[in-house]
Amino acid sequence: MRSTAGSTAPTGTRPEPPDRVRRFTTAERLVHRTTGYLMLLCLVSAACLYFGPLALLVGRRHLMVTVHEWSGILLPLPTLLGLLSPAFRADLRRLNRFAVYDRQWLRAVRRRRRSPEARPAGKFNAGQKLYAGWIAGAVLVMMFTGLLMWFMGLLPLISRTSAIFVHDILAWAITFVLIGHMRRAFEDPEARLGMRTGYVNRSWADRYHARWLSEETKGDGPSDRHMT
């Protein structure tokens, strides 16, 4: 049951503030936070192995290798556990669907039109959907090439040198994309607040995610409208 401004909250639940709207559940925030920590651990341990001066400063190469391998293997685990949450599954469906207005959002970005009216969005805008899809695919390729490097001879037709080359190039790409993601997050304090507390200001939601706010108010469910 969704609570809206002025409605009575179900017994035993915390009433939603009238000027706030719930954006993420606890499960969704835990998945995001845990995945972020594992990704950061993976990148930091990789840096300790890749850069000579940093490797000398940190030492313990065997430990860094172990941390890097297991943080990489565990990366999909938070998402898999998150599938137990209906809200998380609903968000995955949102991220996996491109609506007509998502194409409008992308056209506005290409034309450098910054007004929220020119960039309509549901719960996630088109940029966030593209980022989520790209990072999910990149993590799977990183895991695949990492396993090839870890278990030499797993696929004899693919050389270890090729696996290392793809792994390293993609690691740099992920690093730059993550920096861009974090930069955008730091430019939007309300979005960070939503990921930290689960709630965002209703006026912010109406300005940047009006279609989602309308969906929440009406209780229409997670499906985006006008799918193509």
C-alpha positions as CSV (number, residue, x, y, z in Angstrom):
1,M,0.0,0.0,0.0
2,R,1.4,3.4,-1.0
3,S,0.9,6.4,1.3
4,T,0.3,9.8,-0.2
5,A,0.2,13.2,1.3
6,G,-2.7,13.4,3.6
7,S,-3.4,9.7,3.7
8,T,-3.3,7.6,6.8
9,A,-0.3,5.2,7.0
10,P,-1.0,1.5,7.7
11,T,-0.7,0.4,11.3
12,G,2.9,-0.3,12.4
13,T,4.5,1.7,9.6
14,R,6.1,5.1,9.7
15,P,4.0,7.8,8.1
16,E,5.4,9.4,5.0
17,P,6.2,13.2,5.5
18,P,3.8,15.3,3.4
19,D,6.6,17.0,1.6
20,R,8.6,13.9,0.9
21,V,8.1,10.8,-1.3
22,R,9.7,7.4,-0.8
23,R,12.1,6.7,-3.7
24,F,14.0,3.6,-2.6
25,T,13.3,0.8,0.0
26,T,15.9,-0.4,2.5
27,A,16.6,-3.4,0.3
28,E,17.2,-1.3,-2.8
29,R,19.6,1.0,-0.9
30,L,21.5,-1.9,0.5
31,V,22.0,-3.5,-2.9
32,H,23.3,-0.2,-4.3
33,R,25.6,0.5,-1.3
34,T,27.0,-3.1,-1.1
35,T,27.6,-3.2,-4.9
36,G,29.3,0.2,-4.7
37,Y,31.6,-1.0,-1.8
38,L,32.5,-4.2,-3.7
39,M,33.2,-2.2,-6.9
40,L,35.4,0.3,-5.0
41,L,37.3,-2.6,-3.3
42,C,37.8,-4.2,-6.7
43,L,39.2,-1.1,-8.3
44,V,41.4,-0.1,-5.3
45,S,42.9,-3.6,-5.1
46,A,43.4,-3.6,-8.9
47,A,45.3,-0.2,-8.6
48,C,47.5,-1.8,-5.9
49,L,48.4,-4.5,-8.4
50,Y,48.7,-2.4,-11.6
51,F,50.7,0.7,-10.5
52,G,54.2,-0.1,-9.4
53,P,54.7,2.7,-6.8
54,L,51.4,2.0,-5.2
55,A,52.2,-1.7,-5.1
56,L,55.5,-1.0,-3.4
57,L,53.7,1.3,-0.9
58,V,51.0,-1.2,0.0
59,G,53.0,-4.4,-0.3
60,R,51.2,-7.7,0.4
61,R,50.7,-8.5,-3.2
62,H,49.2,-12.0,-2.5
63,L,46.6,-10.4,-0.2
64,M,45.7,-7.8,-2.8
65,V,45.3,-10.5,-5.5
66,T,42.9,-12.4,-3.2
67,V,40.9,-9.3,-2.3
68,H,40.6,-8.4,-6.0
69,E,39.6,-11.8,-7.1
70,W,36.9,-12.3,-4.4
71,S,35.5,-8.8,-4.6
72,G,35.1,-9.3,-8.3
73,I,33.4,-12.7,-7.9
74,L,31.0,-11.3,-5.2
75,L,30.0,-8.3,-7.3
76,P,26.8,-9.9,-8.7
77,L,25.8,-11.2,-5.2
78,P,23.9,-8.1,-3.9
79,T,21.9,-8.0,-7.1
80,L,21.0,-11.6,-6.9
81,L,19.9,-11.2,-3.2
82,G,18.0,-8.1,-4.2
83,L,15.8,-10.2,-6.5
84,L,14.1,-11.3,-3.3
85,S,12.7,-7.7,-3.0
86,P,9.6,-6.9,-5.1
87,A,10.6,-3.3,-5.1
88,F,14.0,-4.1,-6.5
89,R,12.5,-6.4,-9.2
90,A,10.2,-3.5,-10.1
91,D,13.1,-1.2,-10.5
92,L,14.9,-3.7,-12.7
93,R,11.9,-3.8,-15.0
94,R,11.9,0.0,-15.1
95,L,15.6,0.1,-16.0
96,N,15.1,-2.6,-18.7
97,R,12.5,-0.6,-20.6
98,F,12.9,2.3,-22.9
99,A,9.8,4.5,-23.3
100,V,9.1,7.2,-26.0
101,Y,9.9,9.9,-23.5
102,D,13.4,8.3,-22.9
103,R,14.2,9.0,-26.5
104,Q,13.0,12.5,-26.0
105,W,15.4,12.8,-23.0
106,L,18.3,11.6,-25.2
107,R,17.4,14.1,-28.0
108,A,17.3,16.9,-25.4
109,V,20.8,15.9,-24.1
110,R,22.2,15.9,-27.7
111,R,20.8,19.3,-28.3
112,R,22.0,20.6,-24.9
113,R,18.5,21.4,-23.7
114,R,18.7,21.4,-19.9
115,S,15.2,22.3,-18.8
116,P,13.4,19.5,-17.0
117,E,10.4,19.9,-19.3
118,A,12.7,19.0,-22.3
119,R,14.0,15.9,-20.4
120,P,10.9,13.9,-19.2
121,A,11.7,10.9,-17.1
122,G,10.0,8.2,-15.1
123,K,11.7,6.9,-11.9
124,F,15.0,6.7,-13.9
125,N,16.0,8.9,-16.8
126,A,17.4,7.5,-20.0
127,G,21.0,8.2,-19.0
128,Q,20.5,6.1,-15.8
129,K,19.0,3.3,-17.8
130,L,21.9,3.3,-20.3
131,Y,24.4,3.4,-17.4
132,A,22.8,0.5,-15.6
133,G,22.7,-1.7,-18.7
134,W,26.3,-0.8,-19.6
135,I,27.8,-1.4,-16.1
136,A,25.9,-4.7,-15.8
137,G,27.3,-6.0,-19.1
138,A,30.8,-4.7,-18.3
139,V,30.8,-6.5,-14.9
140,L,29.9,-9.8,-16.6
141,V,32.7,-9.4,-19.1
142,M,35.1,-8.5,-16.3
143,M,34.1,-11.6,-14.4
144,F,34.4,-13.8,-17.5
145,T,37.9,-12.5,-18.4
146,G,39.0,-12.6,-14.8
147,L,38.0,-16.3,-14.5
148,L,39.9,-17.0,-17.7
149,M,43.0,-15.5,-16.1
150,W,42.4,-17.2,-12.8
151,F,41.8,-20.7,-14.2
152,M,44.2,-20.9,-17.1
153,G,43.1,-23.4,-19.7
154,L,39.4,-23.0,-18.9
155,L,38.9,-22.1,-22.6
156,P,42.0,-23.1,-24.6
157,L,40.8,-21.1,-27.7
158,I,41.1,-17.9,-25.8
159,S,44.7,-17.0,-24.7
160,R,45.5,-15.5,-21.3
161,T,47.1,-12.5,-23.1
162,S,43.8,-11.7,-24.8
163,A,41.9,-12.1,-21.6
164,I,44.3,-9.7,-19.8
165,F,44.0,-7.2,-22.6
166,V,40.2,-7.1,-22.6
167,H,40.2,-7.1,-18.7
168,D,42.6,-4.1,-18.5
169,I,40.9,-2.0,-21.2
170,L,37.5,-2.6,-19.7
171,A,38.8,-1.8,-16.2
172,W,39.9,1.6,-17.4
173,A,36.5,2.2,-19.1
174,I,34.6,1.2,-15.9
175,T,36.8,3.6,-13.9
176,F,36.0,6.6,-16.1
177,V,32.3,5.8,-16.3
178,L,32.1,5.4,-12.5
179,I,33.9,8.7,-12.0
180,G,31.3,10.3,-14.3
181,H,28.5,8.6,-12.3
182,M,29.8,9.8,-9.0
183,R,30.3,13.3,-10.4
184,R,26.7,13.4,-11.4
185,A,25.6,12.2,-8.0
186,F,27.6,14.9,-6.2
187,E,26.0,17.5,-8.4
188,D,22.6,16.4,-7.2
189,P,22.3,16.4,-3.3
190,E,18.6,15.4,-3.4
191,A,19.4,12.3,-5.4
192,R,22.1,11.3,-2.9
193,L,19.7,12.0,-0.1
194,G,17.2,9.6,-1.7
195,M,19.8,6.9,-1.9
196,R,20.9,7.5,1.7
197,T,17.5,7.9,3.4
198,G,15.0,6.5,0.8
199,Y,13.1,9.7,0.6
200,V,13.3,12.7,-1.7
201,N,11.6,16.1,-1.8
202,R,8.3,16.0,-3.6
203,S,9.1,19.2,-5.6
204,W,12.4,17.6,-6.8
205,A,10.6,14.5,-7.9
206,D,8.0,16.6,-9.7
207,R,10.7,18.6,-11.4
208,Y,13.0,15.8,-12.6
209,H,10.9,12.6,-12.4
210,A,7.3,13.8,-12.9
211,R,6.0,10.7,-14.6
212,W,7.2,8.5,-11.7
213,L,5.7,10.9,-9.1
214,S,2.4,10.8,-11.0
215,E,2.6,7.0,-11.0
216,E,3.3,6.8,-7.3
217,T,0.4,9.3,-6.5
218,K,-2.1,7.3,-8.5
219,G,-0.7,3.9,-7.4
220,D,-0.5,2.7,-10.9
221,G,2.4,0.3,-10.3
222,P,6.0,0.2,-11.8
223,S,5.2,0.0,-15.5
224,D,6.3,2.9,-17.6
225,R,3.7,4.3,-20.0
226,H,4.0,4.4,-23.8
227,M,6.5,1.6,-24.2
228,T,8.0,1.0,-27.6
